[in-house]
Amino acid sequence: MQSFMKAFFRDERGVSAMEYAVLAGIVVIALGAMAATFNTNIGAMFTNLFTNVTTSQNKA
């Protein structure tokens, strides 16, 4: 039993998978934050674009 416990604590195979999982979580959170930021900016950009196009069509 004691040798099993030593081998269990020395085994680092699961550590790599955990590191990748944490890294993937950080990437997902960063992409979500960027999407939320760009969502408002893109919405304002399209609103401004449609307003300018509509205004220029009415003047013509």
PQR file with spaces between the fields and no chain letter, atoms N, CA, C, O and H, PARSE charges and radii, in Angstrom:
ATOM       1  N    MET     1       0.821   -1.195    0.000 -0.4000 1.5000
ATOM       2  CA   MET     1       0.000    0.000    0.000 -0.0000 2.0000
ATOM       3  C    MET     1       0.868    1.264    0.000  0.5500 1.7000
ATOM       4  O    MET     1       0.560    2.253   -0.665 -0.5500 1.4000
ATOM       5  N    GLN     2       1.940    1.198    0.753 -0.4000 1.5000
ATOM       6  CA   GLN     2       2.821    2.357    0.850 -0.0000 2.0000
ATOM       7  C    GLN     2       3.496    2.642   -0.496  0.5500 1.7000
ATOM       8  O    GLN     2       3.645    3.804   -0.876 -0.5500 1.4000
ATOM       9  H    GLN     2       2.190    0.394    1.293  0.4000 1.0000
ATOM      10  N    SER     3       3.901    1.606   -1.210 -0.4000 1.5000
ATOM      11  CA   SER     3       4.523    1.811   -2.517 -0.0000 2.0000
ATOM      12  C    SER     3       3.507    2.359   -3.516  0.5500 1.7000
ATOM      13  O    SER     3       3.855    3.159   -4.385 -0.5500 1.4000
ATOM      14  H    SER     3       3.780    0.662   -0.901  0.4000 1.0000
ATOM      15  N    PHE     4       2.253    1.929   -3.393 -0.4000 1.5000
ATOM      16  CA   PHE     4       1.201    2.468   -4.259 -0.0000 2.0000
ATOM      17  C    PHE     4       1.004    3.961   -4.028  0.5500 1.7000
ATOM      18  O    PHE     4       0.872    4.724   -4.984 -0.5500 1.4000
ATOM      19  H    PHE     4       1.970    1.280   -2.687  0.4000 1.0000
ATOM      20  N    MET     5       0.986    4.375   -2.783 -0.4000 1.5000
ATOM      21  CA   MET     5       0.804    5.791   -2.452 -0.0000 2.0000
ATOM      22  C    MET     5       1.981    6.627   -2.966  0.5500 1.7000
ATOM      23  O    MET     5       1.779    7.728   -3.477 -0.5500 1.4000
ATOM      24  H    MET     5       1.094    3.754   -2.006  0.4000 1.0000
ATOM      25  N    LYS     6       3.194    6.115   -2.835 -0.4000 1.5000
ATOM      26  CA   LYS     6       4.356    6.838   -3.353 -0.0000 2.0000
ATOM      27  C    LYS     6       4.271    6.987   -4.862  0.5500 1.7000
ATOM      28  O    LYS     6       4.534    8.058   -5.409 -0.5500 1.4000
ATOM      29  H    LYS     6       3.357    5.220   -2.420  0.4000 1.0000
ATOM      30  N    ALA     7       3.900    5.900   -5.528 -0.4000 1.5000
ATOM      31  CA   ALA     7       3.780    5.947   -6.987 -0.0000 2.0000
ATOM      32  C    ALA     7       2.655    6.899   -7.397  0.5500 1.7000
ATOM      33  O    ALA     7       2.768    7.613   -8.393 -0.5500 1.4000
ATOM      34  H    ALA     7       3.686    5.030   -5.084  0.4000 1.0000
ATOM      35  N    PHE     8       1.580    6.899   -6.627 -0.4000 1.5000
ATOM      36  CA   PHE     8       0.444    7.779   -6.935 -0.0000 2.0000
ATOM      37  C    PHE     8       0.843    9.253   -6.837  0.5500 1.7000
ATOM      38  O    PHE     8       0.473   10.047   -7.702 -0.5500 1.4000
ATOM      39  H    PHE     8       1.488    6.319   -5.818  0.4000 1.0000
ATOM      40  N    PHE     9       1.571    9.620   -5.824 -0.4000 1.5000
ATOM      41  CA   PHE     9       1.964   11.009   -5.639 -0.0000 2.0000
ATOM      42  C    PHE     9       3.076   11.441   -6.599  0.5500 1.7000
ATOM      43  O    PHE     9       3.215   12.632   -6.877 -0.5500 1.4000
ATOM      44  H    PHE     9       1.871    8.975   -5.122  0.4000 1.0000
ATOM      45  N    ARG    10       3.860   10.505   -7.102 -0.4000 1.5000
ATOM      46  CA   ARG    10       4.919   10.831   -8.054 -0.0000 2.0000
ATOM      47  C    ARG    10       4.415   10.907   -9.495  0.5500 1.7000
ATOM      48  O    ARG    10       5.071   11.492  -10.357 -0.5500 1.4000
ATOM      49  H    ARG    10       3.747    9.537   -6.876  0.4000 1.0000
ATOM      50  N    ASP    11       3.270   10.324   -9.747 -0.4000 1.5000
ATOM      51  CA   ASP    11       2.720   10.282  -11.101 -0.0000 2.0000
ATOM      52  C    ASP    11       2.269   11.687  -11.502  0.5500 1.7000
ATOM      53  O    ASP    11       1.432   12.282  -10.823 -0.5500 1.4000
ATOM      54  H    ASP    11       2.737    9.849   -9.047  0.4000 1.0000
ATOM      55  N    GLU    12       2.810   12.224  -12.594 -0.4000 1.5000
ATOM      56  CA   GLU    12       2.496   13.582  -13.031 -0.0000 2.0000
ATOM      57  C    GLU    12       1.743   13.613  -14.357  0.5500 1.7000
ATOM      58  O    GLU    12       1.664   14.668  -14.987 -0.5500 1.4000
ATOM      59  H    GLU    12       3.490   11.742  -13.147  0.4000 1.0000
ATOM      60  N    ARG    13       1.195   12.499  -14.792 -0.4000 1.5000
ATOM      61  CA   ARG    13       0.489   12.468  -16.071 -0.0000 2.0000
ATOM      62  C    ARG    13      -0.760   13.337  -16.051  0.5500 1.7000
ATOM      63  O    ARG    13      -1.069   13.988  -17.049 -0.5500 1.4000
ATOM      64  H    ARG    13       1.259   11.642  -14.281  0.4000 1.0000
ATOM      65  N    GLY    14      -1.473   13.360  -14.957 -0.4000 1.5000
ATOM      66  CA   GLY    14      -2.686   14.159  -14.868 -0.0000 2.0000
ATOM      67  C    GLY    14      -2.413   15.650  -14.756  0.5500 1.7000
ATOM      68  O    GLY    14      -3.282   16.467  -15.059 -0.5500 1.4000
ATOM      69  H    GLY    14      -1.222   12.831  -14.146  0.4000 1.0000
ATOM      70  N    VAL    15      -1.229   16.000  -14.331 -0.4000 1.5000
ATOM      71  CA   VAL    15      -0.872   17.410  -14.161 -0.0000 2.0000
ATOM      72  C    VAL    15      -0.885   18.126  -15.506  0.5500 1.7000
ATOM      73  O    VAL    15      -1.366   19.256  -15.591 -0.5500 1.4000
ATOM      74  H    VAL    15      -0.523   15.336  -14.085  0.4000 1.0000
ATOM      75  N    SER    16      -0.377   17.506  -16.541 -0.4000 1.5000
ATOM      76  CA   SER    16      -0.356   18.135  -17.862 -0.0000 2.0000
ATOM      77  C    SER    16      -1.769   18.385  -18.369  0.5500 1.7000
ATOM      78  O    SER    16      -2.052   19.449  -18.918 -0.5500 1.4000
ATOM      79  H    SER    16       0.013   16.588  -16.472  0.4000 1.0000
ATOM      80  N    ALA    17      -2.652   17.420  -18.189 -0.4000 1.5000
ATOM      81  CA   ALA    17      -4.040   17.592  -18.618 -0.0000 2.0000
ATOM      82  C    ALA    17      -4.692   18.736  -17.847  0.5500 1.7000
ATOM      83  O    ALA    17      -5.459   19.511  -18.419 -0.5500 1.4000
ATOM      84  H    ALA    17      -2.423   16.555  -17.743  0.4000 1.0000
ATOM      85  N    MET    18      -4.399   18.844  -16.579 -0.4000 1.5000
ATOM      86  CA   MET    18      -4.965   19.921  -15.769 -0.0000 2.0000
ATOM      87  C    MET    18      -4.435   21.273  -16.219  0.5500 1.7000
ATOM      88  O    MET    18      -5.186   22.249  -16.250 -0.5500 1.4000
ATOM      89  H    MET    18      -3.776   18.214  -16.114  0.4000 1.0000
ATOM      90  N    GLU    19      -3.167   21.347  -16.564 -0.4000 1.5000
ATOM      91  CA   GLU    19      -2.593   22.606  -17.052 -0.0000 2.0000
ATOM      92  C    GLU    19      -3.261   23.029  -18.355  0.5500 1.7000
ATOM      93  O    GLU    19      -3.568   24.206  -18.547 -0.5500 1.4000
ATOM      94  H    GLU    19      -2.558   20.555  -16.539  0.4000 1.0000
ATOM      95  N    TYR    20      -3.484   22.072  -19.248 -0.4000 1.5000
ATOM      96  CA   TYR    20      -4.157   22.390  -20.506 -0.0000 2.0000
ATOM      97  C    TYR    20      -5.596   22.835  -20.263  0.5500 1.7000
ATOM      98  O    TYR    20      -6.089   23.732  -20.947 -0.5500 1.4000
ATOM      99  H    TYR    20      -3.235   21.117  -19.093  0.4000 1.0000
ATOM     100  N    ALA    21      -6.263   22.227  -19.313 -0.4000 1.5000
ATOM     101  CA   ALA    21      -7.638   22.608  -18.999 -0.0000 2.0000
ATOM     102  C    ALA    21      -7.696   24.031  -18.444  0.5500 1.7000
ATOM     103  O    ALA    21      -8.585   24.802  -18.807 -0.5500 1.4000
ATOM     104  H    ALA    21      -5.863   21.498  -18.758  0.4000 1.0000
ATOM     105  N    VAL    22      -6.769   24.377  -17.580 -0.4000 1.5000
ATOM     106  CA   VAL    22      -6.725   25.735  -17.023 -0.0000 2.0000
ATOM     107  C    VAL    22      -6.406   26.745  -18.123  0.5500 1.7000
ATOM     108  O    VAL    22      -7.011   27.815  -18.178 -0.5500 1.4000
ATOM     109  H    VAL    22      -6.048   23.751  -17.285  0.4000 1.0000
ATOM     110  N    LEU    23      -5.473   26.414  -18.983 -0.4000 1.5000
ATOM     111  CA   LEU    23      -5.116   27.297  -20.086 -0.0000 2.0000
ATOM     112  C    LEU    23      -6.306   27.489  -21.029  0.5500 1.7000
ATOM     113  O    LEU    23      -6.577   28.609  -21.463 -0.5500 1.4000
ATOM     114  H    LEU    23      -4.981   25.544  -18.939  0.4000 1.0000
ATOM     115  N    ALA    24      -7.006   26.421  -21.342 -0.4000 1.5000
ATOM     116  CA   ALA    24      -8.185   26.522  -22.210 -0.0000 2.0000
ATOM     117  C    ALA    24      -9.263   27.387  -21.551  0.5500 1.7000
ATOM     118  O    ALA    24      -9.934   28.159  -22.237 -0.5500 1.4000
ATOM     119  H    ALA    24      -6.786   25.511  -20.989  0.4000 1.0000
ATOM     120  N    GLY    25      -9.435   27.269  -20.253 -0.4000 1.5000
ATOM     121  CA   GLY    25     -10.397   28.102  -19.542 -0.0000 2.0000
ATOM     122  C    GLY    25     -10.036   29.575  -19.607  0.5500 1.7000
ATOM     123  O    GLY    25     -10.911   30.422  -19.783 -0.5500 1.4000
ATOM     124  H    GLY    25      -8.890   26.642  -19.697  0.4000 1.0000
ATOM     125  N    ILE    26      -8.772   29.884  -19.467 -0.4000 1.5000
ATOM     126  CA   ILE    26      -8.318   31.275  -19.547 -0.0000 2.0000
ATOM     127  C    ILE    26      -8.565   31.829  -20.944  0.5500 1.7000
ATOM     128  O    ILE    26      -8.996   32.972  -21.092 -0.5500 1.4000
ATOM     129  H    ILE    26      -8.061   29.195  -19.323  0.4000 1.0000
ATOM     130  N    VAL    27      -8.293   31.025  -21.970 -0.4000 1.5000
ATOM     131  CA   VAL    27      -8.524   31.464  -23.344 -0.0000 2.0000
ATOM     132  C    VAL    27     -10.005   31.732  -23.586  0.5500 1.7000
ATOM     133  O    VAL    27     -10.362   32.728  -24.215 -0.5500 1.4000
ATOM     134  H    VAL    27      -7.943   30.096  -21.850  0.4000 1.0000
ATOM     135  N    VAL    28     -10.863   30.852  -23.091 -0.4000 1.5000
ATOM     136  CA   VAL    28     -12.307   31.031  -23.267 -0.0000 2.0000
ATOM     137  C    VAL    28     -12.783   32.302  -22.575  0.5500 1.7000
ATOM     138  O    VAL    28     -13.585   33.047  -23.139 -0.5500 1.4000
ATOM     139  H    VAL    28     -10.573   30.043  -22.580  0.4000 1.0000
ATOM     140  N    ILE    29     -12.312   32.556  -21.384 -0.4000 1.5000
ATOM     141  CA   ILE    29     -12.702   33.770  -20.654 -0.0000 2.0000
ATOM     142  C    ILE    29     -12.215   35.021  -21.395  0.5500 1.7000
ATOM     143  O    ILE    29     -12.947   36.004  -21.503 -0.5500 1.4000
ATOM     144  H    ILE    29     -11.661   31.951  -20.925  0.4000 1.0000
ATOM     145  N    ALA    30     -10.988   34.982  -21.900 -0.4000 1.5000
ATOM     146  CA   ALA    30     -10.448   36.133  -22.636 -0.0000 2.0000
ATOM     147  C    ALA    30     -11.242   36.382  -23.910  0.5500 1.7000
ATOM     148  O    ALA    30     -11.555   37.528  -24.231 -0.5500 1.4000
ATOM     149  H    ALA    30     -10.392   34.183  -21.813  0.4000 1.0000
ATOM     150  N    LEU    31     -11.571   35.315  -24.639 -0.4000 1.5000
ATOM     151  CA   LEU    31     -12.363   35.484  -25.859 -0.0000 2.0000
ATOM     152  C    LEU    31     -13.764   36.015  -25.543  0.5500 1.7000
ATOM     153  O    LEU    31     -14.301   36.832  -26.291 -0.5500 1.4000
ATOM     154  H    LEU    31     -11.317   34.384  -24.377  0.4000 1.0000
ATOM     155  N    GLY    32     -14.341   35.563  -24.464 -0.4000 1.5000
ATOM     156  CA   GLY    32     -15.656   36.068  -24.057 -0.0000 2.0000
ATOM     157  C    GLY    32     -15.611   37.545  -23.713  0.5500 1.7000
ATOM     158  O    GLY    32     -16.512   38.301  -24.078 -0.5500 1.4000
ATOM     159  H    GLY    32     -13.905   34.900  -23.856  0.4000 1.0000
ATOM     160  N    ALA    33     -14.570   37.956  -23.016 -0.4000 1.5000
ATOM     161  CA   ALA    33     -14.431   39.374  -22.675 -0.0000 2.0000
ATOM     162  C    ALA    33     -14.232   40.224  -23.922  0.5500 1.7000
ATOM     163  O    ALA    33     -14.784   41.319  -24.028 -0.5500 1.4000
ATOM     164  H    ALA    33     -13.839   37.342  -22.720  0.4000 1.0000
ATOM     165  N    MET    34     -13.445   39.720  -24.861 -0.4000 1.5000
ATOM     166  CA   MET    34     -13.222   40.463  -26.106 -0.0000 2.0000
ATOM     167  C    MET    34     -14.505   40.547  -26.920  0.5500 1.7000
ATOM     168  O    MET    34     -14.801   41.584  -27.514 -0.5500 1.4000
ATOM     169  H    MET    34     -12.996   38.831  -24.775  0.4000 1.0000
ATOM     170  N    ALA    35     -15.261   39.465  -26.949 -0.4000 1.5000
ATOM     171  CA   ALA    35     -16.504   39.462  -27.709 -0.0000 2.0000
ATOM     172  C    ALA    35     -17.497   40.452  -27.116  0.5500 1.7000
ATOM     173  O    ALA    35     -18.203   41.137  -27.855 -0.5500 1.4000
ATOM     174  H    ALA    35     -15.020   38.622  -26.466  0.4000 1.0000
ATOM     175  N    ALA    36     -17.558   40.535  -25.802 -0.4000 1.5000
ATOM     176  CA   ALA    36     -18.463   41.490  -25.157 -0.0000 2.0000
ATOM     177  C    ALA    36     -18.048   42.920  -25.463  0.5500 1.7000
ATOM     178  O    ALA    36     -18.903   43.779  -25.681 -0.5500 1.4000
ATOM     179  H    ALA    36     -16.985   39.978  -25.201  0.4000 1.0000
ATOM     180  N    THR    37     -16.760   43.183  -25.482 -0.4000 1.5000
ATOM     181  CA   THR    37     -16.268   44.533  -25.783 -0.0000 2.0000
ATOM     182  C    THR    37     -16.546   44.904  -27.229  0.5500 1.7000
ATOM     183  O    THR    37     -17.045   45.993  -27.513 -0.5500 1.4000
ATOM     184  H    THR    37     -16.066   42.485  -25.305  0.4000 1.0000
ATOM     185  N    PHE    38     -16.222   43.996  -28.145 -0.4000 1.5000
ATOM     186  CA   PHE    38     -16.415   44.284  -29.560 -0.0000 2.0000
ATOM     187  C    PHE    38     -17.885   44.306  -29.949  0.5500 1.7000
ATOM     188  O    PHE    38     -18.254   44.960  -30.925 -0.5500 1.4000
ATOM     189  H    PHE    38     -15.816   43.112  -27.915  0.4000 1.0000
ATOM     190  N    ASN    39     -18.721   43.611  -29.211 -0.4000 1.5000
ATOM     191  CA   ASN    39     -20.145   43.579  -29.522 -0.0000 2.0000
ATOM     192  C    ASN    39     -20.740   44.975  -29.450  0.5500 1.7000
ATOM     193  O    ASN    39     -21.487   45.370  -30.345 -0.5500 1.4000
ATOM     194  H    ASN    39     -18.421   43.079  -28.418  0.4000 1.0000
ATOM     195  N    THR    40     -20.427   45.722  -28.414 -0.4000 1.5000
ATOM     196  CA   THR    40     -20.959   47.081  -28.295 -0.0000 2.0000
ATOM     197  C    THR    40     -20.325   48.001  -29.330  0.5500 1.7000
ATOM     198  O    THR    40     -21.006   48.852  -29.903 -0.5500 1.4000
ATOM     199  H    THR    40     -19.821   45.401  -27.687  0.4000 1.0000
ATOM     200  N    ASN    41     -19.037   47.839  -29.573 -0.4000 1.5000
ATOM     201  CA   ASN    41     -18.363   48.681  -30.564 -0.0000 2.0000
ATOM     202  C    ASN    41     -18.884   48.400  -31.973  0.5500 1.7000
ATOM     203  O    ASN    41     -19.119   49.331  -32.744 -0.5500 1.4000
ATOM     204  H    ASN    41     -18.484   47.148  -29.108  0.4000 1.0000
ATOM     205  N    ILE    42     -19.061   47.149  -32.304 -0.4000 1.5000
ATOM     206  CA   ILE    42     -19.553   46.798  -33.634 -0.0000 2.0000
ATOM     207  C    ILE    42     -20.994   47.262  -33.797  0.5500 1.7000
ATOM     208  O    ILE    42     -21.375   47.739  -34.866 -0.5500 1.4000
ATOM     209  H    ILE    42     -18.870   46.393  -31.678  0.4000 1.0000
ATOM     210  N    GLY    43     -21.796   47.126  -32.748 -0.4000 1.5000
ATOM     211  CA   GLY    43     -23.174   47.599  -32.805 -0.0000 2.0000
ATOM     212  C    GLY    43     -23.247   49.093  -33.057  0.5500 1.7000
ATOM     213  O    GLY    43     -24.054   49.551  -33.866 -0.5500 1.4000
ATOM     214  H    GLY    43     -21.486   46.738  -31.879  0.4000 1.0000
ATOM     215  N    ALA    44     -22.415   49.847  -32.375 -0.4000 1.5000
ATOM     216  CA   ALA    44     -22.380   51.299  -32.571 -0.0000 2.0000
ATOM     217  C    ALA    44     -21.876   51.641  -33.968  0.5500 1.7000
ATOM     218  O    ALA    44     -22.361   52.587  -34.588 -0.5500 1.4000
ATOM     219  H    ALA    44     -21.759   49.475  -31.718  0.4000 1.0000
ATOM     220  N    MET    45     -20.905   50.878  -34.469 -0.4000 1.5000
ATOM     221  CA   MET    45     -20.375   51.128  -35.798 -0.0000 2.0000
ATOM     222  C    MET    45     -21.459   50.919  -36.862  0.5500 1.7000
ATOM     223  O    MET    45     -21.608   51.743  -37.765 -0.5500 1.4000
ATOM     224  H    MET    45     -20.511   50.109  -33.966  0.4000 1.0000
ATOM     225  N    PHE    46     -22.215   49.820  -36.758 -0.4000 1.5000
ATOM     226  CA   PHE    46     -23.261   49.564  -37.741 -0.0000 2.0000
ATOM     227  C    PHE    46     -24.403   50.575  -37.631  0.5500 1.7000
ATOM     228  O    PHE    46     -24.973   50.974  -38.647 -0.5500 1.4000
ATOM     229  H    PHE    46     -22.094   49.151  -36.024  0.4000 1.0000
ATOM     230  N    THR    47     -24.735   50.985  -36.429 -0.4000 1.5000
ATOM     231  CA   THR    47     -25.761   52.015  -36.260 -0.0000 2.0000
ATOM     232  C    THR    47     -25.329   53.305  -36.936  0.5500 1.7000
ATOM     233  O    THR    47     -26.119   53.941  -37.634 -0.5500 1.4000
ATOM     234  H    THR    47     -24.272   50.661  -35.604  0.4000 1.0000
ATOM     235  N    ASN    48     -24.087   53.689  -36.731 -0.4000 1.5000
ATOM     236  CA   ASN    48     -23.550   54.887  -37.354 -0.0000 2.0000
ATOM     237  C    ASN    48     -23.527   54.739  -38.872  0.5500 1.7000
ATOM     238  O    ASN    48     -23.863   55.680  -39.589 -0.5500 1.4000
ATOM     239  H    ASN    48     -23.446   53.173  -36.164  0.4000 1.0000
ATOM     240  N    LEU    49     -23.136   53.576  -39.364 -0.4000 1.5000
ATOM     241  CA   LEU    49     -23.097   53.325  -40.802 -0.0000 2.0000
ATOM     242  C    LEU    49     -24.491   53.430  -41.415  0.5500 1.7000
ATOM     243  O    LEU    49     -24.669   54.100  -42.433 -0.5500 1.4000
ATOM     244  H    LEU    49     -22.862   52.811  -38.781  0.4000 1.0000
ATOM     245  N    PHE    50     -25.473   52.779  -40.811 -0.4000 1.5000
ATOM     246  CA   PHE    50     -26.837   52.815  -41.340 -0.0000 2.0000
ATOM     247  C    PHE    50     -27.422   54.220  -41.288  0.5500 1.7000
ATOM     248  O    PHE    50     -28.161   54.623  -42.186 -0.5500 1.4000
ATOM     249  H    PHE    50     -25.328   52.235  -39.985  0.4000 1.0000
ATOM     250  N    THR    51     -27.091   54.962  -40.238 -0.4000 1.5000
ATOM     251  CA   THR    51     -27.564   56.342  -40.132 -0.0000 2.0000
ATOM     252  C    THR    51     -26.973   57.193  -41.253  0.5500 1.7000
ATOM     253  O    THR    51     -27.680   57.972  -41.893 -0.5500 1.4000
ATOM     254  H    THR    51     -26.490   54.635  -39.508  0.4000 1.0000
ATOM     255  N    ASN    52     -25.680   57.036  -41.482 -0.4000 1.5000
ATOM     256  CA   ASN    52     -25.031   57.819  -42.553 -0.0000 2.0000
ATOM     257  C    ASN    52     -25.548   57.431  -43.930  0.5500 1.7000
ATOM     258  O    ASN    52     -25.749   58.303  -44.775 -0.5500 1.4000
ATOM     259  H    ASN    52     -25.106   56.402  -40.962  0.4000 1.0000
ATOM     260  N    VAL    53     -25.767   56.147  -44.175 -0.4000 1.5000
ATOM     261  CA   VAL    53     -26.275   55.718  -45.464 -0.0000 2.0000
ATOM     262  C    VAL    53     -27.698   56.231  -45.674  0.5500 1.7000
ATOM     263  O    VAL    53     -28.029   56.702  -46.762 -0.5500 1.4000
ATOM     264  H    VAL    53     -25.604   55.438  -43.488  0.4000 1.0000
ATOM     265  N    THR    54     -28.527   56.145  -44.666 -0.4000 1.5000
ATOM     266  CA   THR    54     -29.897   56.616  -44.766 -0.0000 2.0000
ATOM     267  C    THR    54     -29.940   58.130  -44.986  0.5500 1.7000
ATOM     268  O    THR    54     -30.723   58.629  -45.794 -0.5500 1.4000
ATOM     269  H    THR    54     -28.258   55.762  -43.782  0.4000 1.0000
ATOM     270  N    THR    55     -29.093   58.843  -44.261 -0.4000 1.5000
ATOM     271  CA   THR    55     -29.053   60.301  -44.392 -0.0000 2.0000
ATOM     272  C    THR    55     -28.570   60.704  -45.785  0.5500 1.7000
ATOM     273  O    THR    55     -29.123   61.627  -46.383 -0.5500 1.4000
ATOM     274  H    THR    55     -28.457   58.437  -43.604  0.4000 1.0000
ATOM     275  N    SER    56     -27.548   60.028  -46.309 -0.4000 1.5000
ATOM     276  CA   SER    56     -27.025   60.390  -47.619 -0.0000 2.0000
ATOM     277  C    SER    56     -28.026   60.018  -48.725  0.5500 1.7000
ATOM     278  O    SER    56     -28.088   60.701  -49.747 -0.5500 1.4000
ATOM     279  H    SER    56     -27.098   59.279  -45.824  0.4000 1.0000
ATOM     280  N    GLN    57     -28.799   58.957  -48.537 -0.4000 1.5000
ATOM     281  CA   GLN    57     -29.818   58.604  -49.525 -0.0000 2.0000
ATOM     282  C    GLN    57     -30.954   59.602  -49.542  0.5500 1.7000
ATOM     283  O    GLN    57     -31.501   59.897  -50.605 -0.5500 1.4000
ATOM     284  H    GLN    57     -28.748   58.402  -47.707  0.4000 1.0000
ATOM     285  N    ASN    58     -31.317   60.124  -48.397 -0.4000 1.5000
ATOM     286  CA   ASN    58     -32.389   61.115  -48.315 -0.0000 2.0000
ATOM     287  C    ASN    58     -31.990   62.448  -48.924  0.5500 1.7000
ATOM     288  O    ASN    58     -32.846   63.184  -49.415 -0.5500 1.4000
ATOM     289  H    ASN    58     -30.873   59.885  -47.533  0.4000 1.0000
ATOM     290  N    LYS    59     -30.688   62.772  -48.898 -0.4000 1.5000
ATOM     291  CA   LYS    59     -30.209   64.028  -49.465 -0.0000 2.0000
ATOM     292  C    LYS    59     -30.128   63.956  -50.987  0.5500 1.7000
ATOM     293  O    LYS    59     -30.217   64.985  -51.657 -0.5500 1.4000
ATOM     294  H    LYS    59     -29.993   62.174  -48.499  0.4000 1.0000
ATOM     295  N    ALA    60     -29.964   62.778  -51.532 -0.4000 1.5000
ATOM     296  CA   ALA    60     -29.766   62.627  -52.976 -0.0000 2.0000
ATOM     297  C    ALA    60     -31.038   62.757  -53.740  0.5500 1.7000
ATOM     298  O    ALA    60     -31.035   62.654  -54.967 -0.5500 1.4000
ATOM     299  H    ALA    60     -29.892   61.942  -50.989  0.4000 1.0000
